[in-house]
Amino acid sequence: MRFDYDVIVIGAGHAGCEAAHAAASLGSRTLLVTIDMNKIAQMSCNPAIGGIAKGQIVREIDAMGGMTGIITDRSAIQFRMLNRSKGAAVWSPRAQSDRMRFSALWRSTLENTDNLDLWQDSVTGLVIEDGCVKGVTTALGVTFSAKAVVLTAGTFLNGLMHVGEVQTPGGRVSEPASHGITEQLRSLGFATDRMKTGTPVRIDGRSVDWSLTSVQTGEDDFHKFSFLPAVRRELKQLPCHILYTNPQVHEILRSSLDRSPLYNGQIKSIGPRYCPSIETKIVTFADKNEHQLFLEPEGEDTQEFYLNGFSSSLPLDVQVRALESIPALRDVQIYRPGYAIEYDFFDPTQLRHSLETKLVRSLFFAGQVNGTTGYEEAAGQGLIAGINAHRVICGEAPVTLSRDEAYIGVLIDDLVTKGVDEPYRMFTSRAEYRILLRQDDADMRLTPLGHAIGLASAERFALMESKRRQIDMLVDFAAAHSVRADEINPWLQSKGVSPLRQGTKLEQVLLRPGVTFPELISELSAVDRFVRENIEVERRDEIIEAAEIKMKYRGYIEREKMVADKIHRLEDVRILGKIDYSSVTSISTEARQKLIRIQPETIAQASRIPGISPSDISILLLMMGR
């Protein structure tokens, strides 16, 4: 039995799994401690991965060598690309997963990862000496030593669940809360507060009248999460179903608000604005007569369904009466009611961009303990924390991602620079360089970095380089190949597109509205021949789509790169530890207080702190001799 490790990860949720896998894969002897080994990577809320901006994060995790994308593809029971009606910059992949399969695949992955051990127990405290973490102590009285620790306790730190008037301590249904860590860290000076999230009722599909719902099917094309060609969807693909609330449902909910923990003062913590409970919806949108709901399957061969859109902490009897007022659910039988959960989190401005805490060396935080919500946000943080936990004990510089490099970079920079006043959820609108951060090119952006640090395999890197060469080959061909007017005009006119007056380059035809590359390939024999002779069959659709996006968005991409390059100049001006802000009287009091609290590493980070004005930045630049 081993008791000394390089890295210890506390918690086996989505952040903890990625952190442990990354640290161990990089060569650190790693221990993952979890309360229940049968709940590894549990999908506590909806059985889905991805969504708007979240799907981009999963693609980025995969590009760097993480596992969430691979496991999602292998456990997927439905896949869709969201935002198709908008530009490619905001296309976002999303998959329904078989919840039990997802967890089983993660456990199998971790149990077969070299350098990684698992231990079932609850961590009750950290061993800290001279301002540096040295290990953990557990409820079983065991002490494990470590050179770095990653805390990914999710909703378990002093977790408290609410179903109406009933309050139950716990981090999830039927799982105990974790006590001791918050109190210890608070005594060391860490700022902590409470947040709240919730989950909907789980329904027995046998009690649903499916004829009164609308079917929402998935897509069956080449899109998926992992960039590895060998990774495929293995399970039967299933539909989701759409239904709606109605005025009767709303009246039942509205008349019971005095019994809602959210409205009677029982819950005092901060809840998610962008994933509101059903009772919050009827209050906030009082003029609406209905709200859309989704019945989502929890697995390939289970009758359990997740009622997306009906998150609630109302008493059981109120939830049941409201559900029975929906025609498709008039005979509803449930597995368990929806509930709200309150838990501790730590102000993320107490972290560096590496996710190492400023107060305790070699201690890293990732996931909901940083005030975020969502599996994907947690997994992205876990990956970076695991990488940097390994690197700090090796004496290597931390890996940080910039805002023009990855959504993960936007996420972490927002957390450590701005902090949170509600559970943080990623959106494409949070990224000012979203044209550079598309889901289709995450491998081009991040696989070179993942390979350089030793996490992305040589095979993955070679596949990325091969894909890049083929994309460039297609782009160059389109720029050089001429299309005659007589060979393309009949087809253009059939689509309602203005005909050519003279021959032009293939790229110019593609730039016309409503024209796609696959259509041109099927219409022009010379183009089809070039593609068949030069682009590999297995990834042909993926490469064609990437080439089309690159050509159609070339101007926007180049413009955003220019803007990003200007900002990077400010990222190069490092100010950490070089200015005594308390003595700078020429900037505002608010700016002084925030600079002292956050201690930005660069001028660029300082400029993103709320309350720091352009004139404050000018003064700081003058002080740095710029």
Disulfide bonds with the S-S distance in Angstrom:
none
